[in-house]
Structures are given as C-alpha cells and as structure tokens.
Amino acid sequence: MPPLVRLLARNAALGFMVAIVFVGAMLLLDINGLGTLILHSPDGIIATFALTFATGLTFGGVQMAIAIMQLAEGEQDMAPPKGDGADDPAEARPRGRDRDNWRAEAALPPLRSSAIAR
C-alpha cells in the first residue's frame, strides 16, 4: 500500500476511534438525556450506530485533513529561488510578454483621483 494511502487510512481510523470514545462519553454522561433516550428506545442500537458512524466520518475527515496539512510544514523552511528578485518584490521581473518593458511601466505617473471619478 502506498505510504500516503496508509497515512490517510491510519488517520481516518484514529478519527473513528476518537468518535467511538466521544459517543460513548456522551451516552454515559447522559448529555441532554441522550443516553436515557437511546436506552429506552426499541431502535437504540441503530441510533447508536448511526450517531457513531456520522461522528466517525466527521472526526476521520478532520484527522485526515490535519495529516494532509502537516505534510506541507517541511516545505515552508525552503528558501525562495535566487536570481529573479524573489527577496524584494519591487525588484521582481515580470514574466511573459511584459518582460521587456517592465522598467518603463514602473516609471508611469500615478492616475489622479479626478480621472478615476469620471
């Protein structure tokens, strides 16, 4: 199994385990009478399964998203490429068809506010 798929599966399983603990705590602590309601309901097992599954999908998705976002943390330490003015944005040369006259455009006077209002 590829390492990224293994990472996502492991984090999804961790999210489901947290959801099982969370739903169990909600039922044991009887938050808003939920534990009593499910205990006295004839379909309590189905309700518990549905609540656990929906919560597991949510927590699993959050865990996978956190794992994906943490993959990019190592890339932030990399320095920008040298030679194109990346250290100073004012000196960065434009790319594409405007690359030859970039100094001339920088010398243009700014627009007056009366010209913008018309």
Secondary structure, DSSP 4 states (H G I P E B T S, - for coil): --HHHHHHHHHHHHHHHHHHHHHHHHHHHTGGGHHHHHHHSTTHHHHHHHHHHHHHHHHHHHHHHHHHHHHGGGGGGSPPPSSSSTT-GGGPPP-SGGGSSHHHHHTSPPPPHHHHH-
